[in-house]
């Protein structure tokens, strides 16, 4: 489905079955971290670590990539500011920012305090070694430079 088609179907101010829209409308409970005209940030119901946070646009748009550029930038700026505060208060090694697009069907950016390099990882990195789950790139495919260049060419835009 094209981006504009998805926007036409999902950019209404709220969605009746969306828990994030309920929070935006004041009908759903939330532990608010920050609010401005178009963006809201709150603590998730089950934070991975203290300091975890979710930043959302107030408008109901499912796919993060469908956010207008200015709104996506605003979400990121809020996330950056909260991320700095997480570093100051909770002192993790890093603050990870993840948009995985699953769970709640409302665009959202997860801020995750990382106390270990494996706090955010990909299932494709997991493998069993000596009876233990390990994570590394060693089992990922190794495309040639020509294949990598071809992939890059498919993603270019003007």
C-alpha positions in Angstrom: 0.0 0.0 0.0 1.4 3.4 -0.9 2.3 5.9 1.9 -0.4 8.4 0.9 -3.0 5.6 0.9 -2.0 4.5 4.4 -2.0 8.2 5.6 -5.5 8.6 4.2 -6.7 5.6 6.1 -4.9 6.2 9.4 -4.3 9.8 10.0 -7.5 10.6 11.9 -6.8 12.3 15.2 -7.7 9.2 17.2 -8.5 5.5 16.7 -11.1 4.1 19.0 -9.2 0.9 19.8 -5.7 2.5 20.1 -4.3 2.7 23.7 -2.0 5.5 22.7 -4.9 7.5 21.3 -6.7 7.0 24.7 -3.7 8.4 26.4 -3.6 11.4 24.1 -7.3 12.1 24.7 -6.9 11.8 28.4 -9.1 8.7 28.7 -6.2 6.3 29.2 -3.8 6.4 32.2 -0.2 7.3 31.6 2.8 8.4 33.6 3.6 11.5 31.5 7.2 12.6 30.9 6.7 15.4 28.4 3.9 16.9 26.4 3.8 19.5 23.6 1.3 20.4 20.9 2.0 17.4 18.6 4.1 15.0 20.7 3.7 13.1 23.9 6.2 11.0 26.0 5.4 8.6 28.7 6.7 5.6 30.7 5.7 2.2 29.3 3.5 0.0 31.4 6.3 -2.6 31.6 9.6 -0.7 31.3 12.6 -2.8 30.5 14.7 -0.7 32.9 13.9 2.4 35.0 14.0 5.4 32.6 12.5 3.6 29.6 10.2 5.9 27.7 7.9 6.0 24.7 7.6 9.1 22.5 4.6 9.3 20.1 3.0 11.8 17.8 -0.4 12.7 19.0 -2.1 12.1 15.7 -2.9 8.4 15.0 -0.6 7.2 12.3 0.4 3.5 12.3 3.6 3.4 10.3 6.5 5.6 11.7 7.7 6.0 8.1 4.4 7.7 7.2 4.9 10.5 9.7 5.4 13.9 7.9 9.1 14.7 8.0 8.6 17.7 10.4 6.6 15.6 12.8 9.2 12.7 12.7 11.9 15.3 13.4 9.9 16.7 16.4 9.5 13.2 17.8 13.3 12.6 17.5 14.1 16.0 19.1 11.9 15.2 22.1 13.5 11.7 22.2 17.0 13.2 22.2 16.2 15.6 25.1 14.6 12.8 27.1 17.6 10.5 26.2 20.0 13.1 27.6 17.9 13.2 30.8 17.9 9.3 31.0 21.7 9.4 30.8 22.0 12.0 33.5 19.6 10.4 35.9 19.9 6.7 35.4 23.5 6.5 34.1 23.1 3.7 31.5 26.0 3.0 29.1 23.8 4.1 26.2 20.2 5.0 25.4 18.9 3.0 22.5 16.1 4.3 20.3 14.0 1.7 18.6 11.1 1.9 16.2 10.1 -1.7 15.5 6.5 -1.0 14.4 4.9 -3.9 16.2 2.8 -4.0 19.4 0.6 -0.9 19.4 -0.5 0.2 15.9 0.4 3.8 16.5 3.8 5.2 15.5 6.1 5.3 18.5 9.8 5.6 19.4 11.0 3.5 22.3 13.9 4.9 24.5 15.7 2.1 26.2 18.4 2.6 28.8 21.1 0.1 27.8 23.3 -1.3 30.6 24.6 -4.1 28.4 25.4 -4.4 24.7 22.7 -7.1 24.4 19.9 -5.0 25.8 18.8 -4.4 22.2 19.6 -7.0 19.6 18.3 -8.8 16.6 17.1 -12.4 16.5 19.3 -12.9 13.4 22.4 -12.4 15.6 21.4 -15.3 18.0 23.1 -18.7 17.7 23.9 -21.6 20.1 27.5 -22.0 20.9 28.7 -24.4 23.6 25.1 -24.9 24.8 24.6 -21.1 25.4 22.8 -18.5 23.4 25.4 -16.1 21.9 25.0 -13.0 19.7 27.3 -12.1 16.8 27.3 -11.3 13.1 29.2 -14.5 12.2 26.1 -16.3 10.8 24.8 -13.3 8.8 25.2 -13.4 5.0 28.2 -11.5 3.6 27.1 -9.8 0.4 29.8 -8.7 -2.1 30.5 -5.0 -2.5 28.6 -5.1 -5.8 25.5 -6.5 -4.0 25.8 -3.9 -1.3 26.1 -1.2 -3.9 23.0 -2.5 -5.7 21.1 -2.4 -2.4 22.2 1.1 -1.8 21.1 2.1 -5.3 17.6 0.8 -4.6 17.3 3.1 -1.5 18.5 6.4 -3.0 16.1 9.2 -3.4 16.2 12.8 -4.7 
